[in-house]
Amino acid sequence: MSENKAPHVAKFVYDFTEGNKDLKDLLGGKGANLAEMTNLGLPVPPGFTITTEACKGYLENGEEPAALRDEVSGHLDALEARMGKKLGQADDPLLVSVRSGAKFSMPGMMDTVLNIGLSDKSVQGLAKQAGDERFAWDSYRRLIQMFGKTVLGVEGDLFEEALEKAKDAKKVKVDTDLEAADLKKLVTAFKKIVKKEAGRDFPQDPREQMDLAIKAVFESWNGDRAKLYRRQERIPHDLGTAVNICSMVFGNLGPDSGTGVAFTRDPASGHQGVYGDYLQNAQGEDVVAGIRNTVPLAELERIDKKSYDQLMQIMETLENHYKDLCDIEFTIERGQLWMLQTRVGKRTAGAAFRIATQLVDQGLIDETEALQRVTGAQLAQLMFPRFDEKTKVEQVGRGIAASPGAAVGKAVFDSYTAVKWSRSGEKVILVRRETNPDDLDGMIAAEGILTSRGGKTSHAAVVARGMGKTCVCGAEELEVDTKRRRMTVPGGHVVEEGDVISIDGSTGKVYLGEVPVVPSPVVEYFEGRMHPGADDADELVEAVHRMMAFADRKRRLRVRANADNAEDALRARRFGAQGIGLCRTEHMFLGERREMVEKLILADTGEEREAALTELLPLQKKDFVELFEAMDGLPVTIRLLDPPLHEFLPDITELSVRVALAESRQEPHENDLRLLQAVHRLHEQNPMLGLRGVRLGLVIPGLFAMQVRAIAEAAAERKNAKGDPRAEIMIPLVGTVQELEIVREEADKVIAEVQAATGTELKLAIGTMIELPRAALTAGQIAEAAEFFSFGTNDLTQTVWGFSRDDVEASFFTAYLEKGIFGVSPFETIDKDGVGSLVKLAAEAGRRTRPDLKLGVCGEHGGDPESVHFFHEVGLDYVSCSPFRIPVARLEAGRAATQSTGSDHR
């Protein structure tokens, strides 16, 4: 699905009749899609869009572009002529909404104001024109409330408290039970709140209302919650938002009016059917805010069959046109259906895979496009465990399954606490009556979200689905008291803040305490324990199976595993690994063998060193035989010993204390004293940059030779047993070609000796890790002695940035992410501009020297979706990652090979 880039022109305003869906950069998603629906002949209220260019100009200069006011005036005049009425006129006012609309959907993060044009005079005309005084005053109080909060910065709770007082005085529970006289009093109360809090009267001039609302929408692009959401979703900060001015249609004109949100397929499961929410006698914000509980969309057929049938036809038209799940907002005004918005809908991970395969089967999209409709991040979500309902659990409620997953945590009742506790290492569930955009930071911090109000289209549901966060909405039987920080469940049991609860976003069930989890069916599929079938879980497995098959057919990058033992290697192979890209031999020296390495490092004489090496050789050989057997026929890249030295030495503090105590007690301590002296001699201030990797192999004679011999003998043994071992020997932390040449010369000699002794021809490739900036900068020279490069992006990131990962992630990364210095941690997704530039430079230089040079990556970035695309682009041959990330890397490698410019299903 391509997206046209609009030319940079001075035109700042487009009528809905002028745009189309491919102008999202300029008109934002909402404006582009309103224009598209208008072009399709669908019932869209007339209006116009102010472009993102105008927003960027305003934000850069602190004032709107000079031409904007005149352009807006010209389009407003045309709109008034078309509608036959003037904005805010006293007798029959034209009213408009002012709504944000960025290129990428940011639900609830930016500002909207409805009913612009109402004033003390025009409210009377609206009442007369509509023949409904209550409706007019209800619309006016909504405008003052929205305008006060959004434009004038008045605390929203003040309006809510006044509304609650009005309902209490009338002894009613819902605002629709308030009569015209009650709403008139509420308008007066709201205006007093504005005067007191904003220091000015609510503006009566309709054009002033509209101009101030437009500026407020522009400014909301840089609001805290919008910036936080963009960081979370990795949306660029320089796009700006469009502003849509749309003539108002009213869903709050009585029982023959209403508003709703519909999906062309279930966004939670992907199943086809009638999905959505409808609310009679309401405006659009009431549905997504979750303030009043909606009825299922299917109920609309009984309430208003004509509008229902028309909506079903429009939904089919839109899905076929967009070739995807569509999310639709609509209003019915006295039996007349109006379309207010459509967009490609956010969906759960399971729904994404099901819908992609359904659309292929329907012939709407091909396999290439299907791969762009799913992501590795979604696949990772599907691999999370689920609750084991066979265990004895106490279910206390059930709501709407809004976003799947199994979330366990301590109940918290506000966002501040969620963030605070989460930063202290606690897992939390955010419990609210309903969420609003101000809760975003708490939603991000929480394991899951639980609300007692709202449905699948509420704020909580939409945002949670976008983030892949577990969510249960509309659990009406749970009484949430945020002020007292508690929740009462059926039977009278009270859940206090800090009590553990579990929520299942796939079923909507809520449990007391911690519910055990079992493996996901998708993991069972990759493990070979589940096969595609007919029930719901197997239907998902079938969809995943097909998408993985698509990806494997399309991808160029091979995917290997980081695995250090036969068990991990076998699991990796089941998950689709095409070899081992990193076997860390230092992990083979933990436990009982640690003392052997300690002896080797601390050896004073050649005899002591030789004894330690002799003891280690058969153990290493056995390790490699098992690995070659598990990965028979596939490459196994073995990194020679690369520990920071302190990992294999006694703790200097503990040893010092031991020696001191022995001396004070006059006990024998010669061995400990000798050991302490050696540890002092080898002690390093920064072991990560000290005696490790190739340096250790050069300083300790025979160490690397022992490991090479173990590899060669294991390969010979496996080959003589009719196996197909494909060993590759990797030299770590090389900074200069001379280091590699010395180690290589020794290794070649050892391999020749093993060949002669066993009578077996061995082809063992020798290469190096590129994990130091100097290695990357001199890669052309290093390639003269290396048959392959494997980029160690963990250490390369540390050395390029000057970071000690163990220290900086806990100390200042949170602040860097919050301030926008990082969009994401450079240890999570590769820093393309810095670290990535070195990877690209080294790859190109290495291949100029040795055209057949094999290139891979074995840092944690090898399993990161965004990083996989980068490695594809720079021409690497494979990525290597942990076994559980292999399916993610396979899928993203397929997506990278078929990526088309402009496809983006955020």
ZAMARGU-4260 file (C-alpha; in steps of 0.2 Angstrom, whole numbers, plus 5000, padded with zeros to 4 digits):
<rodrens>
0) 5000/5000/5000 | 5010/5015/4994 | 5008/5032/5001 | 5010/5048/4991 | 5021/5062/4998
5) 5012/5078/4995 | 5023/5092/4988 | 5028/5106/5000 | 5016/5120/4995 | 5009/5136/5003
10) 4991/5129/5003 | 4986/5126/5022 | 4968/5121/5020 | 4959/5107/5010 | 4941/5104/5009
15) 4935/5086/5012 | 4932/5085/4993 | 4950/5089/4989 | 4960/5076/4998 | 4962/5057/4998
20) 4969/5043/5009 | 4986/5044/5002 | 4989/5062/5009 | 4991/5057/5027 | 5008/5066/5028
25) 4999/5082/5024 | 4981/5080/5030 | 4984/5067/5044 | 4975/5051/5045 | 4958/5058/5050
30) 4958/5071/5037 | 4964/5060/5023 | 4951/5047/5027 | 4937/5059/5029 | 4942/5065/5011
35) 4942/5047/5005 | 4925/5043/5012 | 4919/5059/5004 | 4926/5054/4987 | 4917/5037/4989
40) 4901/5046/4991 | 4898/5041/5009 | 4888/5052/5021 | 4901/5063/5028 | 4897/5080/5036
45) 4905/5094/5026 | 4921/5101/5032 | 4939/5105/5029 | 4956/5101/5035 | 4971/5112/5041
50) 4987/5104/5036 | 5001/5097/5047 | 5012/5110/5038 | 5002/5124/5047 | 5004/5115/5063
55) 5023/5114/5061 | 5024/5132/5056 | 5014/5137/5072 | 5025/5126/5083 | 5041/5133/5075
60) 5037/5151/5076 | 5025/5153/5090 | 5011/5159/5079 | 5001/5153/5064 | 5007/5156/5047
65) 5001/5172/5040 | 4990/5165/5026 | 4981/5153/5037 | 4968/5164/5044 | 4962/5170/5027
70) 4962/5152/5020 | 4952/5146/5035 | 4940/5161/5033 | 4938/5157/5014 | 4934/5138/5018
75) 4922/5143/5032 | 4913/5155/5021 | 4911/5141/5008 | 4905/5129/5022 | 4892/5141/5028
80) 4886/5144/5010 | 4884/5125/5008 | 4875/5123/5025 | 4864/5138/5023 | 4868/5145/5040
85) 4882/5155/5049 | 4894/5149/5062 | 4886/5153/5079 | 4872/5164/5072 | 4858/5167/5084
90) 4843/5160/5076 | 4849/5144/5068 | 4868/5142/5071 | 4880/5132/5062 | 4891/5122/5074
95) 4907/5113/5071 | 4919/5101/5079 | 4938/5105/5080 | 4947/5089/5080 | 4966/5083/5079
100) 4972/5071/5067 | 4990/5066/5065 | 4997/5054/5052 | 4997/5040/5064 | 4983/5036/5076
105) 4986/5043/5093 | 4969/5039/5102 | 4964/5051/5115 | 4982/5059/5116 | 4978/5076/5107
110) 4963/5088/5109 | 4945/5088/5102 | 4932/5101/5105 | 4914/5099/5100 | 4899/5111/5097
115) 4910/5126/5093 | 4898/5141/5089 | 4887/5139/5104 | 4884/5154/5115 | 4872/5162/5127
120) 4862/5168/5112 | 4864/5154/5099 | 4859/5140/5112 | 4842/5148/5111 | 4842/5147/5092
125) 4848/5129/5093 | 4834/5124/5105 | 4821/5132/5093 | 4828/5124/5078 | 4830/5107/5085
130) 4813/5108/5095 | 4822/5102/5110 | 4828/5113/5124 | 4836/5100/5134 | 4847/5095/5119
135) 4853/5113/5116 | 4858/5115/5134 | 4866/5098/5135 | 4877/5103/5120 | 4881/5120/5127
140) 4887/5112/5144 | 4898/5100/5134 | 4906/5114/5124 | 4910/5124/5140 | 4917/5108/5148
145) 4928/5103/5134 | 4933/5120/5129 | 4937/5124/5148 | 4948/5109/5150 | 4956/5108/5132
150) 4958/5126/5127 | 4959/5136/5144 | 4968/5123/5154 | 4955/5121/5168 | 4956/5105/5179
155) 4943/5093/5171 | 4938/5086/5188 | 4930/5102/5193 | 4917/5100/5179 | 4915/5082/5183
160) 4912/5086/5202 | 4899/5100/5197 | 4890/5087/5185 | 4890/5074/5199 | 4882/5087/5211
165) 4869/5091/5198 | 4864/5073/5197 | 4864/5071/5216 | 4853/5086/5218 | 4841/5078/5205
170) 4843/5061/5213 | 4848/5053/5196 | 4863/5042/5191 | 4866/5046/5173 | 4867/5063/5164
175) 4853/5059/5152 | 4841/5060/5166 | 4845/5079/5169 | 4832/5090/5162 | 4834/5107/5153
180) 4832/5117/5168 | 4845/5107/5177 | 4857/5109/5162 | 4854/5128/5162 | 4860/5128/5180
185) 4875/5117/5175 | 4880/5129/5161 | 4880/5143/5174 | 4890/5133/5186 | 4903/5128/5172
190) 4905/5147/5167 | 4909/5151/5184 | 4922/5138/5185 | 4930/5145/5169 | 4930/5162/5176
195) 4938/5158/5192 | 4951/5145/5185 | 4955/5153/5169 | 4954/5171/5174 | 4942/5175/5159
200) 4924/5173/5154 | 4920/5159/5142 | 4921/5167/5125 | 4904/5171/5116 | 4912/5175/5099
205) 4911/5159/5089 | 4926/5163/5078 | 4936/5166/5093 | 4931/5149/5100 | 4936/5141/5084
210) 4953/5150/5082 | 4957/5146/5100 | 4952/5128/5098 | 4963/5127/5082 | 4978/5133/5092
215) 4975/5121/5107 | 4975/5107/5095 | 4991/5112/5087 | 4999/5114/5105 | 4992/5097/5110
220) 5005/5089/5098 | 5018/5094/5111 | 5008/5090/5126 | 5016/5078/5139 | 5004/5063/5135
225) 5006/5065/5117 | 5025/5065/5118 | 5024/5050/5130 | 5013/5041/5118 | 5024/5044/5103
230) 5040/5038/5112 | 5030/5022/5117 | 5024/5019/5099 | 5040/5026/5091 | 5031/5039/5081
235) 5042/5053/5075 | 5041/5070/5085 | 5042/5081/5069 | 5026/5076/5060 | 5014/5088/5068
240) 4995/5086/5068 | 4982/5091/5056 | 4966/5100/5062 | 4949/5095/5055 | 4934/5107/5055
245) 4918/5097/5053 | 4900/5103/5053 | 4892/5095/5069 | 4879/5081/5068 | 4871/5077/5084
250) 4868/5060/5092 | 4861/5068/5108 | 4844/5073/5100 | 4834/5060/5108 | 4831/5041/5107
255) 4831/5041/5088 | 4849/5048/5089 | 4865/5041/5095 | 4883/5038/5092 | 4894/5023/5090
260) 4910/5015/5085 | 4911/4999/5074 | 4924/4987/5068 | 4923/4978/5051 | 4930/4963/5061
265) 4933/4959/5079 | 4949/4969/5084 | 4952/4957/5098 | 4950/4940/5089 | 4950/4944/5070
270) 4934/4935/5068 | 4921/4942/5056 | 4904/4948/5062 | 4896/4963/5070 | 4907/4971/5082
275) 4906/4988/5091 | 4897/4999/5103 | 4882/5010/5102 | 4875/5023/5114 | 4858/5031/5111
280) 4856/5050/5114 | 4874/5053/5116 | 4889/5062/5108 | 4905/5053/5102 | 4916/5056/5117
285) 4903/5047/5128 | 4907/5031/5119 | 4926/5031/5120 | 4927/5039/5137 | 4917/5024/5145
290) 4907/5036/5156 | 4891/5027/5151 | 4890/5009/5147 | 4886/5005/5129 | 4875/4992/5120
295) 4883/4980/5108 | 4882/4986/5090 | 4871/4972/5085 | 4857/4980/5096 | 4856/4994/5083
300) 4847/4982/5071 | 4833/4982/5084 | 4834/5001/5088 | 4835/5008/5070 | 4836/4994/5057
305) 4837/5007/5042 | 4853/5015/5049 | 4860/4998/5054 | 4858/4991/5037 | 4866/5006/5029
310) 4880/5005/5041 | 4883/4987/5037 | 4884/4991/5019 | 4896/5005/5022 | 4907/4994/5033
315) 4908/4981/5019 | 4912/4995/5006 | 4926/5002/5017 | 4934/4985/5021 | 4935/4981/5003
320) 4942/4998/4998 | 4955/4998/5012 | 4958/4979/5011 | 4959/4979/5030 | 4950/4979/5046
325) 4942/4997/5048 | 4938/5006/5064 | 4923/5017/5061 | 4915/5031/5071 | 4897/5036/5066
330) 4883/5047/5073 | 4864/5045/5069 | 4855/5061/5070 | 4836/5058/5070 | 4837/5043/5059
335) 4851/5050/5047 | 4867/5040/5048 | 4883/5051/5046 | 4901/5044/5045 | 4913/5054/5056
340) 4929/5044/5054 | 4937/5028/5048 | 4955/5022/5049 | 4964/5005/5048 | 4960/4998/5065
345) 4972/4994/5079 | 4970/4975/5083 | 4977/4962/5095 | 4992/4951/5090 | 4981/4936/5087
350) 4968/4946/5077 | 4983/4953/5066 | 4988/4936/5061 | 4971/4929/5058 | 4965/4944/5048
355) 4981/4944/5037 | 4978/4926/5032 | 4959/4929/5030 | 4962/4943/5018 | 4974/4932/5008
360) 4961/4919/5007 | 4948/4932/5001 | 4960/4938/4987 | 4960/4956/4994 | 4979/4955/4998
365) 4994/4944/4993 | 5007/4936/5004 | 5019/4950/5002 | 5006/4962/5009 | 5001/4950/5022
370) 5018/4950/5029 | 5017/4969/5031 | 5001/4967/5042 | 5010/4957/5056 | 5025/4961/5066
375) 5038/4952/5076 | 5032/4962/5091 | 5015/4954/5089 | 5022/4937/5087 | 5032/4939/5103
380) 5016/4944/5112 | 5008/4928/5106 | 5022/4918/5114 | 5018/4924/5131 | 5011/4912/5144
385) 4993/4911/5147 | 4983/4907/5163 | 4981/4889/5168 | 4962/4888/5173 | 4964/4870/5178
390) 4971/4875/5194 | 4960/4881/5209 | 4957/4899/5206 | 4945/4912/5213 | 4936/4921/5199
395) 4928/4937/5206 | 4922/4946/5190 | 4921/4946/5172 | 4922/4960/5159 | 4925/4963/5141
400) 4941/4954/5134 | 4948/4970/5126 | 4966/4965/5124 | 4973/4948/5127 | 4987/4942/5138
405) 4989/4935/5156 | 4993/4949/5168 | 4997/4947/5187 | 5001/4961/5198 | 4997/4972/5213
410) 4981/4982/5211 | 4984/5001/5211 | 4971/5014/5208 | 4980/5029/5200 | 4994/5031/5187
415) 5006/5040/5199 | 5006/5025/5210 | 5008/5013/5195 | 5023/5022/5189 | 5031/5024/5206
420) 5028/5005/5211 | 5034/4999/5194 | 5050/5009/5195 | 5053/5000/5212 | 5052/4983/5203
425) 5034/4979/5208 | 5022/4972/5195 | 5005/4981/5195 | 4988/4981/5188 | 4980/4998/5185
430) 4962/4998/5191 | 4951/5012/5186 | 4932/5015/5183 | 4938/5021/5166 | 4954/5028/5160
435) 4957/5044/5151 | 4972/5051/5141 | 4980/5057/5158 | 4982/5039/5163 | 4994/5035/5149
440) 5010/5034/5159 | 5002/5022/5172 | 4995/5011/5158 | 5013/5010/5151 | 5020/5005/5168
445) 5007/4992/5172 | 5006/4974/5167 | 4988/4976/5163 | 4973/4987/5164 | 4956/4983/5172
450) 4941/4995/5171 | 4923/4993/5178 | 4916/5004/5164 | 4918/5005/5145 | 4919/4992/5131
455) 4930/4987/5116 | 4930/5004/5110 | 4934/5013/5126 | 4950/5023/5129 | 4957/5009/5139
460) 4954/4996/5126 | 4960/5005/5111 | 4976/5011/5119 | 4980/4994/5127 | 4978/4985/5110
465) 4989/4998/5102 | 5003/4995/5115 | 5000/4976/5116 | 4995/4978/5134 | 4983/4966/5143
470) 4966/4974/5146 | 4949/4969/5153 | 4935/4983/5152 | 4918/4985/5158 | 4918/4973/5173
475) 4902/4981/5180 | 4901/4969/5195 | 4917/4977/5202 | 4914/4992/5212 | 4930/5003/5210
480) 4933/5017/5223 | 4948/5027/5217 | 4947/5039/5232 | 4948/5025/5245 | 4960/5015/5234
485) 4950/4999/5234 | 4939/4988/5224 | 4924/4978/5230 | 4920/4962/5222 | 4904/4952/5222
490) 4901/4944/5239 | 4908/4959/5248 | 4926/4955/5247 | 4937/4971/5246 | 4953/4971/5236
495) 4964/4984/5244 | 4978/4993/5235 | 4993/4981/5235 | 4983/4965/5234 | 4988/4954/5220
500) 4975/4951/5206 | 4976/4942/5189 | 4967/4947/5174 | 4964/4937/5158 | 4963/4949/5142
505) 4958/4934/5132 | 4942/4929/5142 | 4939/4945/5152 | 4940/4935/5168 | 4947/4943/5184
510) 4954/4933/5198 | 4960/4936/5216 | 4978/4931/5219 | 4991/4925/5207 | 4985/4912/5194
515) 4999/4900/5187 | 5003/4901/5169 | 5005/4888/5155 | 5014/4889/5139 | 5006/4898/5124
520) 4999/4887/5111 | 5010/4896/5098 | 5026/4891/5109 | 5019/4873/5109 | 5017/4874/5090
525) 5036/4880/5088 | 5041/4866/5100 | 5032/4853/5089 | 5019/4849/5102 | 5004/4857/5094
530) 4998/4856/5076 | 4986/4867/5066 | 4968/4862/5069 | 4950/4867/5071 | 4947/4875/5088
535) 4951/4893/5092 | 4969/4891/5099 | 4973/4880/5084 | 4965/4892/5072 | 4978/4905/5078
540) 4992/4892/5077 | 4986/4889/5059 | 4987/4908/5055 | 5005/4909/5063 | 5010/4894/5054
545) 5005/4901/5037 | 5013/4918/5040 | 5030/4910/5045 | 5029/4899/5029 | 5027/4916/5020
550) 5041/4924/5029 | 5053/4909/5026 | 5049/4909/5008 | 5053/4927/5006 | 5068/4931/5017
555) 5086/4932/5012 | 5093/4933/5030 | 5096/4917/5038 | 5093/4915/5057 | 5104/4907/5069
560) 5104/4904/5088 | 5114/4910/5102 | 5116/4893/5112 | 5129/4887/5123 | 5123/4869/5126
565) 5115/4855/5117 | 5098/4857/5126 | 5097/4876/5120 | 5103/4870/5102 | 5090/4857/5100
570) 5076/4870/5106 | 5083/4883/5094 | 5083/4870/5080 | 5064/4866/5084 | 5061/4885/5083
575) 5068/4886/5065 | 5087/4890/5069 | 5098/4887/5054 | 5114/4885/5065 | 5122/4893/5080
580) 5129/4910/5078 | 5136/4912/5095 | 5142/4898/5107 | 5150/4907/5122 | 5163/4895/5129
585) 5165/4905/5145 | 5147/4899/5150 | 5154/4881/5149 | 5166/4885/5163 | 5154/4890/5176
590) 5150/4879/5191 | 5162/4865/5195 | 5174/4870/5181 | 5176/4888/5187 | 5190/4882/5199
595) 5199/4874/5184 | 5200/4891/5175 | 5205/4900/5191 | 5220/4888/5192 | 5224/4891/5174
600) 5224/4910/5176 | 5233/4910/5192 | 5246/4897/5187 | 5264/4902/5191 | 5273/4889/5181
605) 5272/4881/5164 | 5268/4864/5173 | 5254/4871/5183 | 5247/4879/5167 | 5249/4863/5157
610) 5240/4853/5170 | 5225/4864/5171 | 5224/4864/5152 | 5225/4845/5151 | 5211/4844/5164
615) 5200/4856/5154 | 5203/4848/5136 | 5191/4832/5137 | 5177/4842/5146 | 5178/4855/5131
620) 5178/4841/5118 | 5163/4833/5126 | 5154/4850/5125 | 5157/4852/5107 | 5153/4834/5102
625) 5136/4837/5110 | 5133/4853/5101 | 5139/4846/5084 | 5127/4832/5086 | 5112/4843/5090
630) 5116/4855/5075 | 5122/4841/5063 | 5123/4849/5046 | 5122/4867/5051 | 5135/4879/5055
635) 5141/4881/5074 | 5151/4897/5077 | 5161/4894/5093 | 5168/4910/5102 | 5184/4906/5111
640) 5185/4911/5129 | 5179/4929/5132 | 5176/4933/5150 | 5180/4948/5160 | 5194/4942/5170
645) 5185/4945/5187 | 5172/4933/5183 | 5184/4919/5186 | 5194/4926/5200 | 5189/4925/5219
650) 5181/4941/5225 | 5195/4952/5231 | 5185/4958/5246 | 5180/4941/5252 | 5198/4935/5250
655) 5205/4950/5260 | 5193/4947/5274 | 5198/4928/5274 | 5216/4932/5275 | 5214/4945/5288
660) 5204/4934/5299 | 5216/4920/5297 | 5230/4931/5302 | 5221/4938/5318 | 5218/4920/5323
665) 5235/4914/5319 | 5228/4901/5307 | 5238/4894/5292 | 5233/4904/5277 | 5248/4903/5265
670) 5237/4897/5250 | 5225/4911/5253 | 5239/4924/5254 | 5247/4918/5238 | 5230/4919/5230
675) 5226/4936/5236 | 5243/4942/5230 | 5239/4935/5213 | 5222/4943/5213 | 5229/4960/5217
680) 5241/4958/5203 | 5227/4954/5191 | 5214/4966/5198 | 5207/4978/5185 | 5197/4994/5188
685) 5186/4991/5172 | 5187/4972/5168 | 5175/4975/5153 | 5190/4984/5145 | 5204/4974/5152
690) 5212/4957/5150 | 5199/4947/5141 | 5195/4940/5123 | 5210/4939/5112 | 5221/4947/5125
695) 5218/4933/5137 | 5222/4920/5123 | 5239/4929/5119 | 5244/4932/5137 | 5240/4914/5144
700) 5250/4902/5133 | 5240/4887/5127 | 5223/4893/5132 | 5216/4896/5114 | 5226/4881/5107
705) 5217/4870/5120 | 5200/4876/5114 | 5204/4874/5096 | 5211/4857/5099 | 5194/4852/5108
710) 5184/4859/5093 | 5195/4850/5080 | 5195/4833/5089 | 5176/4835/5092 | 5173/4838/5074
715) 5184/4824/5069 | 5175/4812/5080 | 5158/4818/5074 | 5163/4816/5056 | 5170/4799/5059
720) 5153/4794/5066 | 5146/4799/5049 | 5140/4816/5055 | 5141/4833/5047 | 5150/4845/5059
725) 5152/4863/5052 | 5162/4872/5065 | 5167/4890/5064 | 5180/4897/5076 | 5178/4915/5082
730) 5191/4925/5090 | 5184/4938/5101 | 5188/4957/5105 | 5201/4959/5091 | 5206/4977/5088
735) 5220/4974/5076 | 5224/4962/5062 | 5240/4957/5070 | 5231/4949/5085 | 5220/4939/5073
740) 5235/4933/5063 | 5245/4927/5078 | 5230/4917/5085 | 5226/4911/5068 | 5243/4904/5065
745) 5242/4894/5081 | 5225/4888/5077 | 5230/4882/5060 | 5244/4872/5067 | 5233/4864/5080
750) 5220/4859/5067 | 5234/4852/5056 | 5240/4841/5070 | 5222/4835/5074 | 5220/4830/5055
755) 5236/4821/5055 | 5232/4812/5071 | 5214/4807/5066 | 5216/4805/5048 | 5201/4816/5045
760) 5200/4831/5034 | 5193/4846/5043 | 5187/4862/5036 | 5186/4874/5051 | 5182/4892/5046
765) 5191/4905/5057 | 5184/4923/5059 | 5182/4936/5072 | 5169/4947/5081 | 5169/4965/5077
770) 5164/4973/5093 | 5177/4987/5095 | 5176/5003/5085 | 5194/5001/5079 | 5190/4984/5072
775) 5176/4991/5062 | 5187/5005/5056 | 5201/4993/5051 | 5189/4980/5045 | 5197/4979/5027
780) 5214/4974/5035 | 5206/4962/5047 | 5197/4953/5033 | 5214/4948/5026 | 5215/4935/5041
785) 5196/4932/5043 | 5184/4921/5034 | 5169/4928/5043 | 5164/4943/5054 | 5151/4942/5067
790) 5146/4959/5074 | 5145/4959/5093 | 5133/4974/5094 | 5132/4973/5113 | 5150/4977/5116
795) 5151/4988/5101 | 5136/4999/5108 | 5145/5000/5124 | 5162/5005/5117 | 5154/5017/5104
800) 5143/5026/5117 | 5156/5025/5131 | 5143/5016/5141 | 5145/5003/5155 | 5128/4994/5152
805) 5127/4986/5169 | 5128/5004/5177 | 5120/5016/5165 | 5103/5007/5162 | 5099/5008/5180
810) 5106/5026/5183 | 5101/5037/5169 | 5092/5028/5154 | 5075/5032/5161 | 5079/5050/5161
815) 5086/5049/5144 | 5070/5041/5137 | 5059/5053/5146 | 5068/5068/5139 | 5067/5061/5122
820) 5086/5059/5120 | 5083/5041/5116 | 5067/5035/5107 | 5072/5018/5113 | 5087/5010/5122
825) 5102/5008/5110 | 5104/4991/5119 | 5087/4986/5113 | 5086/4993/5095 | 5102/4997/5086
830) 5108/5015/5085 | 5108/5016/5066 | 5117/5033/5065 | 5132/5028/5077 | 5134/5009/5079
835) 5125/5005/5063 | 5136/5016/5053 | 5151/5007/5060 | 5143/4990/5055 | 5139/4996/5038
840) 5157/5003/5035 | 5165/4987/5042 | 5154/4976/5031 | 5158/4986/5015 | 5177/4987/5019
845) 5178/4968/5024 | 5169/4963/5007 | 5180/4974/4997 | 5195/4964/5004 | 5187/4947/5004
850) 5171/4947/4993 | 5165/4930/5000 | 5167/4936/5018 | 5152/4929/5028 | 5144/4942/5039
855) 5132/4940/5054 | 5127/4948/5070 | 5126/4939/5087 | 5122/4953/5099 | 5105/4955/5107
860) 5100/4966/5092 | 5099/4950/5081 | 5082/4946/5088 | 5075/4964/5088 | 5062/4967/5075
865) 5068/4985/5069 | 5086/4980/5070 | 5083/4965/5059 | 5077/4976/5045 | 5093/4986/5047
870) 5104/4971/5046 | 5095/4966/5030 | 5097/4983/5022 | 5116/4983/5025 | 5118/4966/5017
875) 5122/4954/5032 | 5120/4935/5029 | 5112/4930/5045 | 5107/4936/5062 | 5109/4926/5078
880) 5098/4928/5094 | 5091/4918/5109 | 5081/4903/5105 | 5064/4911/5109 | 5067/4926/5098
885) 5071/4915/5083 | 5053/4915/5076 | 5052/4934/5078 | 5069/4936/5068 | 5062/4924/5055
890) 5046/4934/5053 | 5055/4951/5053 | 5068/4944/5040 | 5053/4940/5029 | 5045/4957/5031
895) 5062/4966/5028 | 5063/4957/5011 | 5046/4962/5006 | 5045/4979/5014 | 5037/4992/5003
900) 5039/5010/5006 | 5024/5018/5015 | 5016/5002/5023 | 5013/5005/5041 | 5000/4997/5051
905) 5004/5005/5068
</rodrens>
